[in-house]
C-alpha cells in the first residue's frame, strides 16, 4: 500500500480528472481519504459501481448527498447500461477540462479501494476486456494506461486502502463487500454482523431467500437456519456456523440475496 500511494502521488500532477470509484452498497466506507488528500482541488467524478446490487432508493439518496456535500459529479454505473456509462464519463471529463488540442488528450486517473469495480469500469469504458476482473481484492497490481475511442487517456491504478481503518463498522462493511482479503478477517464475525444488519433492514429478503416462515429473532438464529437448510448439519445435529457464514456472505456479494445497501444517508 505504501508503494501504491507513492506511485499515485507521483502520477497525480499529470492527471486532469480523478475518477474515484465507490461501491454503491457502501459509498462512505469505500471512500478513501487518501484520494482527497492527493487530488486536492483537481476535478473529480465519483462513480458508484455495483449499483445493480444496491438498494436503488438508497443509491439515489447517496448521489444527492455526495453531490451536495462533495461538490463533485456523481453517478451510478451499471454493467447493464454500458453505453450510458461511457457517454456520461466522456461528457463529464470534457465539461471539466474544456476544449483541448488534439495533441494533448484529457488524462483521467481511475482509483478506489480494492475490489470496488475499477477494472470492470475500465472494461466498460473501453467496450472490451483490457483489465483483469476478479471477485478477490488486489488483482490489479500495477498501473495500466488505456485510450478510449473518444481520445481520453485512462490510467487504472491498483486498489489503495488507507493504513488503518479506525471505524470498526466500516471495516466490517468493507470485509463483507470483499474489499478486504478473506484471509484477513474472521468469517463468522463478519457474517454475524451481516445477519444482524439484514434482519434489521431487509428482513423480507432474508425470509424469501431462505424460505423461512418468519424472520429469526437473532443473527445466530439466522445462521443456524441457513446451516440447516443448506447442508450445514454436522454429526449429532449441530450446525456448522462457518459454512452458514460462507453462504450468507457470498450470497450477499453476488446479489443472490437481493439488492442491499450496507449504509444509507437516510438512516
ZATOR-248120 format. One record per residue (C-alpha): residue number from 1; residue in one letter; x negated, y negated, z. Coordinates in steps of 0.5 Angstrom, whole numbers, always signed. Layout:
<zakes>
@rokol=NUM, fidren=A, px=X, py=Y, pz=Z
...
</zakes>
This chain:
<zakes>
@rokol=1, fidren=X, px=+0, py=+0, pz=+0
@rokol=2, fidren=X, px=-6, py=-5, pz=+1
@rokol=3, fidren=X, px=-9, py=-4, pz=-6
@rokol=4, fidren=X, px=-2, py=-4, pz=-9
@rokol=5, fidren=X, px=-1, py=-11, pz=-5
@rokol=6, fidren=X, px=-8, py=-14, pz=-7
@rokol=7, fidren=X, px=-6, py=-12, pz=-15
@rokol=8, fidren=X, px=+1, py=-15, pz=-14
@rokol=9, fidren=X, px=-2, py=-21, pz=-11
@rokol=10, fidren=X, px=-8, py=-22, pz=-17
@rokol=11, fidren=X, px=-2, py=-21, pz=-22
@rokol=12, fidren=X, px=+3, py=-26, pz=-20
@rokol=13, fidren=X, px=+0, py=-32, pz=-22
@rokol=14, fidren=X, px=+0, py=-30, pz=-30
@rokol=15, fidren=X, px=+8, py=-28, pz=-29
@rokol=16, fidren=X, px=+13, py=-33, pz=-31
@rokol=17, fidren=X, px=+19, py=-29, pz=-28
@rokol=18, fidren=X, px=+19, py=-24, pz=-22
@rokol=19, fidren=X, px=+25, py=-18, pz=-23
@rokol=20, fidren=X, px=+26, py=-16, pz=-16
@rokol=21, fidren=X, px=+30, py=-9, pz=-16
@rokol=22, fidren=X, px=+34, py=-7, pz=-10
@rokol=23, fidren=X, px=+38, py=-1, pz=-8
@rokol=24, fidren=X, px=+45, py=-4, pz=-9
@rokol=25, fidren=X, px=+47, py=+1, pz=-3
@rokol=26, fidren=X, px=+42, py=-3, pz=+2
@rokol=27, fidren=X, px=+40, py=-9, pz=-1
@rokol=28, fidren=X, px=+38, py=-12, pz=+5
@rokol=29, fidren=X, px=+34, py=-6, pz=+8
@rokol=30, fidren=X, px=+31, py=-6, pz=+1
@rokol=31, fidren=X, px=+29, py=-13, pz=+0
@rokol=32, fidren=X, px=+21, py=-13, pz=+1
@rokol=33, fidren=X, px=+19, py=-20, pz=+5
@rokol=34, fidren=X, px=+12, py=-19, pz=+1
@rokol=35, fidren=X, px=+15, py=-21, pz=-5
@rokol=36, fidren=X, px=+18, py=-27, pz=-3
@rokol=37, fidren=X, px=+11, py=-29, pz=+0
@rokol=38, fidren=X, px=+7, py=-27, pz=-6
@rokol=39, fidren=X, px=+12, py=-30, pz=-11
@rokol=40, fidren=X, px=+13, py=-37, pz=-7
@rokol=41, fidren=X, px=+17, py=-42, pz=-12
@rokol=42, fidren=X, px=+17, py=-37, pz=-18
@rokol=43, fidren=X, px=+23, py=-36, pz=-22
@rokol=44, fidren=X, px=+27, py=-29, pz=-19
@rokol=45, fidren=X, px=+32, py=-25, pz=-21
@rokol=46, fidren=X, px=+35, py=-20, pz=-16
@rokol=47, fidren=X, px=+37, py=-13, pz=-20
@rokol=48, fidren=X, px=+42, py=-9, pz=-16
@rokol=49, fidren=X, px=+41, py=-2, pz=-18
@rokol=50, fidren=X, px=+44, py=+5, pz=-17
@rokol=51, fidren=X, px=+51, py=+0, pz=-17
@rokol=52, fidren=X, px=+55, py=+6, pz=-19
@rokol=53, fidren=X, px=+53, py=+10, pz=-13
@rokol=54, fidren=X, px=+55, py=+4, pz=-8
@rokol=55, fidren=X, px=+62, py=+1, pz=-6
@rokol=56, fidren=X, px=+64, py=-3, pz=-11
@rokol=57, fidren=X, px=+67, py=-8, pz=-7
@rokol=58, fidren=X, px=+61, py=-9, pz=-2
@rokol=59, fidren=X, px=+57, py=-10, pz=-8
@rokol=60, fidren=X, px=+61, py=-16, pz=-11
@rokol=61, fidren=X, px=+60, py=-19, pz=-4
@rokol=62, fidren=X, px=+53, py=-18, pz=-4
@rokol=63, fidren=X, px=+52, py=-21, pz=-10
@rokol=64, fidren=X, px=+56, py=-27, pz=-8
@rokol=65, fidren=X, px=+52, py=-27, pz=-1
@rokol=66, fidren=X, px=+45, py=-26, pz=-5
@rokol=67, fidren=X, px=+46, py=-32, pz=-10
@rokol=68, fidren=X, px=+49, py=-37, pz=-5
@rokol=69, fidren=X, px=+43, py=-35, pz=+0
@rokol=70, fidren=X, px=+37, py=-34, pz=-4
@rokol=71, fidren=X, px=+39, py=-39, pz=-10
@rokol=72, fidren=X, px=+37, py=-34, pz=-15
@rokol=73, fidren=X, px=+40, py=-30, pz=-20
@rokol=74, fidren=X, px=+43, py=-23, pz=-18
@rokol=75, fidren=X, px=+47, py=-18, pz=-22
@rokol=76, fidren=X, px=+49, py=-11, pz=-21
@rokol=77, fidren=X, px=+45, py=-6, pz=-26
@rokol=78, fidren=X, px=+48, py=+1, pz=-28
@rokol=79, fidren=X, px=+46, py=+6, pz=-33
@rokol=80, fidren=X, px=+53, py=+7, pz=-35
@rokol=81, fidren=X, px=+52, py=+0, pz=-39
@rokol=82, fidren=X, px=+45, py=-1, pz=-41
@rokol=83, fidren=X, px=+47, py=-6, pz=-46
@rokol=84, fidren=X, px=+50, py=-11, pz=-41
@rokol=85, fidren=X, px=+43, py=-10, pz=-37
@rokol=86, fidren=X, px=+39, py=-11, pz=-43
@rokol=87, fidren=X, px=+43, py=-17, pz=-45
@rokol=88, fidren=X, px=+43, py=-20, pz=-38
@rokol=89, fidren=X, px=+36, py=-20, pz=-37
@rokol=90, fidren=X, px=+34, py=-23, pz=-43
@rokol=91, fidren=X, px=+39, py=-29, pz=-42
@rokol=92, fidren=X, px=+36, py=-30, pz=-35
@rokol=93, fidren=X, px=+29, py=-30, pz=-37
@rokol=94, fidren=X, px=+30, py=-34, pz=-43
@rokol=95, fidren=X, px=+34, py=-39, pz=-39
@rokol=96, fidren=X, px=+29, py=-39, pz=-33
@rokol=97, fidren=X, px=+23, py=-40, pz=-37
@rokol=98, fidren=X, px=+26, py=-44, pz=-43
@rokol=99, fidren=X, px=+23, py=-45, pz=-50
@rokol=100, fidren=X, px=+16, py=-41, pz=-51
@rokol=101, fidren=X, px=+12, py=-41, pz=-57
@rokol=102, fidren=X, px=+12, py=-34, pz=-61
@rokol=103, fidren=X, px=+4, py=-34, pz=-59
@rokol=104, fidren=X, px=+6, py=-34, pz=-52
@rokol=105, fidren=X, px=+11, py=-29, pz=-49
@rokol=106, fidren=X, px=+15, py=-29, pz=-43
@rokol=107, fidren=X, px=+12, py=-25, pz=-38
@rokol=108, fidren=X, px=+16, py=-21, pz=-32
@rokol=109, fidren=X, px=+14, py=-17, pz=-26
@rokol=110, fidren=X, px=+19, py=-11, pz=-24
@rokol=111, fidren=X, px=+18, py=-10, pz=-17
@rokol=112, fidren=X, px=+21, py=-7, pz=-11
@rokol=113, fidren=X, px=+20, py=-2, pz=-5
@rokol=114, fidren=X, px=+19, py=+6, pz=-7
@rokol=115, fidren=X, px=+25, py=+10, pz=-11
@rokol=116, fidren=X, px=+29, py=+4, pz=-12
@rokol=117, fidren=X, px=+30, py=+5, pz=-19
@rokol=118, fidren=X, px=+25, py=+0, pz=-22
@rokol=119, fidren=X, px=+23, py=+6, pz=-27
@rokol=120, fidren=X, px=+30, py=+7, pz=-29
@rokol=121, fidren=X, px=+31, py=+0, pz=-30
@rokol=122, fidren=X, px=+25, py=-1, pz=-35
@rokol=123, fidren=X, px=+27, py=+5, pz=-39
@rokol=124, fidren=X, px=+34, py=+2, pz=-39
@rokol=125, fidren=X, px=+31, py=-5, pz=-42
@rokol=126, fidren=X, px=+26, py=-1, pz=-47
@rokol=127, fidren=X, px=+32, py=+3, pz=-49
@rokol=128, fidren=X, px=+28, py=+9, pz=-49
@rokol=129, fidren=X, px=+24, py=+13, pz=-44
@rokol=130, fidren=X, px=+17, py=+10, pz=-42
@rokol=131, fidren=X, px=+17, py=+10, pz=-35
@rokol=132, fidren=X, px=+17, py=+17, pz=-31
@rokol=133, fidren=X, px=+23, py=+17, pz=-27
@rokol=134, fidren=X, px=+24, py=+22, pz=-20
@rokol=135, fidren=X, px=+28, py=+22, pz=-14
@rokol=136, fidren=X, px=+22, py=+22, pz=-10
@rokol=137, fidren=X, px=+18, py=+16, pz=-8
@rokol=138, fidren=X, px=+12, py=+13, pz=-10
@rokol=139, fidren=X, px=+12, py=+16, pz=-17
@rokol=140, fidren=X, px=+9, py=+10, pz=-20
@rokol=141, fidren=X, px=+2, py=+10, pz=-18
@rokol=142, fidren=X, px=-1, py=+4, pz=-23
@rokol=143, fidren=X, px=+2, py=-2, pz=-26
@rokol=144, fidren=X, px=+5, py=-1, pz=-33
@rokol=145, fidren=X, px=+6, py=-6, pz=-38
@rokol=146, fidren=X, px=+11, py=-5, pz=-44
@rokol=147, fidren=X, px=+14, py=-10, pz=-49
@rokol=148, fidren=X, px=+22, py=-11, pz=-50
@rokol=149, fidren=X, px=+25, py=-12, pz=-57
@rokol=150, fidren=X, px=+26, py=-19, pz=-55
@rokol=151, fidren=X, px=+19, py=-20, pz=-54
@rokol=152, fidren=X, px=+19, py=-20, pz=-46
@rokol=153, fidren=X, px=+13, py=-17, pz=-43
@rokol=154, fidren=X, px=+15, py=-13, pz=-37
@rokol=155, fidren=X, px=+10, py=-10, pz=-32
@rokol=156, fidren=X, px=+12, py=-4, pz=-28
@rokol=157, fidren=X, px=+9, py=-4, pz=-21
@rokol=158, fidren=X, px=+8, py=+1, pz=-16
@rokol=159, fidren=X, px=+13, py=+1, pz=-10
@rokol=160, fidren=X, px=+11, py=-3, pz=-5
@rokol=161, fidren=X, px=+13, py=-2, pz=+3
@rokol=162, fidren=X, px=+11, py=-7, pz=+8
@rokol=163, fidren=X, px=+6, py=-4, pz=+13
@rokol=164, fidren=X, px=+11, py=-4, pz=+19
@rokol=165, fidren=X, px=+19, py=-3, pz=+19
@rokol=166, fidren=X, px=+21, py=-7, pz=+25
@rokol=167, fidren=X, px=+28, py=-5, pz=+25
@rokol=168, fidren=X, px=+30, py=+2, pz=+26
@rokol=169, fidren=X, px=+37, py=+2, pz=+23
@rokol=170, fidren=X, px=+33, py=-1, pz=+17
@rokol=171, fidren=X, px=+28, py=+5, pz=+17
@rokol=172, fidren=X, px=+34, py=+10, pz=+18
@rokol=173, fidren=X, px=+37, py=+7, pz=+12
@rokol=174, fidren=X, px=+31, py=+7, pz=+7
@rokol=175, fidren=X, px=+30, py=+14, pz=+9
@rokol=176, fidren=X, px=+37, py=+16, pz=+8
@rokol=177, fidren=X, px=+37, py=+13, pz=+1
@rokol=178, fidren=X, px=+30, py=+16, pz=-1
@rokol=179, fidren=X, px=+25, py=+10, pz=-1
@rokol=180, fidren=X, px=+21, py=+14, pz=+5
@rokol=181, fidren=X, px=+18, py=+20, pz=+3
@rokol=182, fidren=X, px=+22, py=+26, pz=+6
@rokol=183, fidren=X, px=+16, py=+29, pz=+10
@rokol=184, fidren=X, px=+15, py=+22, pz=+14
@rokol=185, fidren=X, px=+22, py=+23, pz=+18
@rokol=186, fidren=X, px=+26, py=+28, pz=+22
@rokol=187, fidren=X, px=+31, py=+30, pz=+17
@rokol=188, fidren=X, px=+36, py=+32, pz=+23
@rokol=189, fidren=X, px=+35, py=+25, pz=+26
@rokol=190, fidren=X, px=+37, py=+21, pz=+19
@rokol=191, fidren=X, px=+43, py=+26, pz=+18
@rokol=192, fidren=X, px=+46, py=+24, pz=+25
@rokol=193, fidren=X, px=+45, py=+17, pz=+23
@rokol=194, fidren=X, px=+49, py=+18, pz=+16
@rokol=195, fidren=X, px=+54, py=+23, pz=+19
@rokol=196, fidren=X, px=+56, py=+17, pz=+25
@rokol=197, fidren=X, px=+56, py=+12, pz=+19
@rokol=198, fidren=X, px=+60, py=+16, pz=+14
@rokol=199, fidren=X, px=+65, py=+18, pz=+20
@rokol=200, fidren=X, px=+66, py=+10, pz=+22
@rokol=201, fidren=X, px=+66, py=+7, pz=+15
@rokol=202, fidren=X, px=+68, py=+12, pz=+10
@rokol=203, fidren=X, px=+72, py=+18, pz=+13
@rokol=204, fidren=X, px=+77, py=+19, pz=+8
@rokol=205, fidren=X, px=+71, py=+21, pz=+3
@rokol=206, fidren=X, px=+68, py=+26, pz=+8
@rokol=207, fidren=X, px=+74, py=+29, pz=+9
@rokol=208, fidren=X, px=+76, py=+30, pz=+2
@rokol=209, fidren=X, px=+68, py=+32, pz=+0
@rokol=210, fidren=X, px=+68, py=+38, pz=+6
@rokol=211, fidren=X, px=+75, py=+40, pz=+5
@rokol=212, fidren=X, px=+77, py=+38, pz=+12
@rokol=213, fidren=X, px=+84, py=+37, pz=+16
@rokol=214, fidren=X, px=+81, py=+31, pz=+19
@rokol=215, fidren=X, px=+75, py=+27, pz=+21
@rokol=216, fidren=X, px=+71, py=+30, pz=+26
@rokol=217, fidren=X, px=+70, py=+26, pz=+32
@rokol=218, fidren=X, px=+62, py=+26, pz=+32
@rokol=219, fidren=X, px=+56, py=+26, pz=+28
@rokol=220, fidren=X, px=+54, py=+33, pz=+31
@rokol=221, fidren=X, px=+61, py=+36, pz=+30
@rokol=222, fidren=X, px=+61, py=+34, pz=+22
@rokol=223, fidren=X, px=+54, py=+37, pz=+21
@rokol=224, fidren=X, px=+57, py=+43, pz=+24
@rokol=225, fidren=X, px=+63, py=+43, pz=+20
@rokol=226, fidren=X, px=+58, py=+43, pz=+14
@rokol=227, fidren=X, px=+54, py=+48, pz=+16
@rokol=228, fidren=X, px=+60, py=+53, pz=+17
@rokol=229, fidren=X, px=+63, py=+51, pz=+10
@rokol=230, fidren=X, px=+56, py=+51, pz=+6
@rokol=231, fidren=X, px=+52, py=+58, pz=+8
@rokol=232, fidren=X, px=+49, py=+55, pz=+14
@rokol=233, fidren=X, px=+51, py=+60, pz=+19
@rokol=234, fidren=X, px=+46, py=+64, pz=+23
@rokol=235, fidren=X, px=+46, py=+71, pz=+26
@rokol=236, fidren=X, px=+50, py=+70, pz=+32
@rokol=237, fidren=X, px=+55, py=+65, pz=+29
@rokol=238, fidren=X, px=+50, py=+59, pz=+31
@rokol=239, fidren=X, px=+50, py=+53, pz=+26
@rokol=240, fidren=X, px=+43, py=+51, pz=+22
@rokol=241, fidren=X, px=+44, py=+44, pz=+23
@rokol=242, fidren=X, px=+38, py=+43, pz=+19
@rokol=243, fidren=X, px=+41, py=+46, pz=+13
@rokol=244, fidren=X, px=+47, py=+42, pz=+14
@rokol=245, fidren=X, px=+43, py=+35, pz=+15
@rokol=246, fidren=X, px=+39, py=+37, pz=+8
@rokol=247, fidren=X, px=+46, py=+38, pz=+5
@rokol=248, fidren=X, px=+49, py=+31, pz=+7
@rokol=249, fidren=X, px=+43, py=+27, pz=+6
@rokol=250, fidren=X, px=+42, py=+30, pz=-2
@rokol=251, fidren=X, px=+50, py=+29, pz=-3
@rokol=252, fidren=X, px=+50, py=+22, pz=-1
@rokol=253, fidren=X, px=+43, py=+21, pz=-5
@rokol=254, fidren=X, px=+47, py=+24, pz=-11
@rokol=255, fidren=X, px=+53, py=+20, pz=-10
@rokol=256, fidren=X, px=+57, py=+27, pz=-10
@rokol=257, fidren=X, px=+60, py=+25, pz=-3
@rokol=258, fidren=X, px=+63, py=+18, pz=-6
@rokol=259, fidren=X, px=+61, py=+11, pz=-7
@rokol=260, fidren=X, px=+58, py=+9, pz=-1
@rokol=261, fidren=X, px=+54, py=+3, pz=+2
@rokol=262, fidren=X, px=+50, py=+3, pz=+8
@rokol=263, fidren=X, px=+50, py=-4, pz=+9
@rokol=264, fidren=X, px=+55, py=-10, pz=+8
@rokol=265, fidren=X, px=+56, py=-17, pz=+9
@rokol=266, fidren=X, px=+63, py=-16, pz=+10
@rokol=267, fidren=X, px=+62, py=-12, pz=+17
</zakes>
